[in-house]
Amino acid sequence: MSNNRGNNEKQNSILIKDGNFLQMQGVLRVEDFDKEEINLDTNLGPLVIKGHELHIAQLLLENEELAVEGEICSVCFEEPKPKKQGSFFKRLTK
């Protein structure tokens, strides 16, 4: 199976058990989270986990691992946000 998001040699996996436990490898950082949504930066790009009563049970960034408990409703990769080109004042003076 080919990966059309780039050639990453790092392992990426998502395992969802019974709709209320998610275990993932390939997590670079947690951008934002609350009980309804967790936004992650992963080896494959931005990822959003949506659900109810979500709780980060384990986060080991040195191993790129994450475990989430709660009702998992959806897991979706997002399009990467374009990188800003310089500061606001630099762009004004161009």
N, C-alpha and C positions, 0 to 999 in steps of 0.2 A: 504494500500500500504506500503510495507516494504522499509526501507532505508538501502541499503547495504553499506553505507559509515560510519556506526557507529551509536550508539544510542545517539543522541544529543537531549536534552530536549528543547533546544532553538529553536525558530521559524526561519525557513528559507523559503523565498518565493521570486519568481521573477515574475514580471508583466511587460509585454511589450505591450504598446498601440500604435497601428497604425504604428509600425516599427520605430518610431522616439522618443519614450520615454520609459525608463526602470526604474522601481522602484523595490528595492530589500531590503529584511531584512536578517540579518545574516552576515553582512560585519564586519570583524574584523579590517582590515586596507587596504589602497590602497598602493600597492607596487610600481607601476609605471603607468604613463598615458601620452598620447598625443592625438592628434586629430583622430588617427586611431586605437588605442588600449588602453584598460584599464586593468591592472593586479591587481587582488584583492586577499586577503586572507580571506576566509569565514569560517563559522562553518563547512562546508562540504569539505573544502580544497581549493586549488588554483582555481581561476576562471578567464577566459579571455573574455572580451567583445571586439569584433572587429566591426568596422564600419567606417563612414566618418563624419568629423566635429563633433566628440564626445566632449561633454562638461559636466563636473560634475556640475549638477545644485544644488544638496544638498548632504551634507555628515554629518551625525550625528552619530559619532562612539559610543557615550554613549548609543544610542538606536540601534546601529548596522544597520543603515539605509543609503541607497544610492539612489540618483536619477540621471539619465543620460539623456541628450538630444542629439539628432543627429540621423543620419541614422544608425540604429542597424542592422548589417549584420549577426553576430553570437555571441552566448554565449556558452562557452565550459568549463567544469570542466577539469582541468589538473591533472596528477598524482603528488602527493606530492614529492618534491625533498628530497632525502635522507639527513638526518642530518649528518653534519661533525663530525667526531670522534676525537676531540682534535685539537690542533693547528698543523700547518704544521711541526714544529720542534719536537713536541711530536711523531708524526707519523714517522718521520725519525729515531728517536732513538729507536723505537720498534724492 
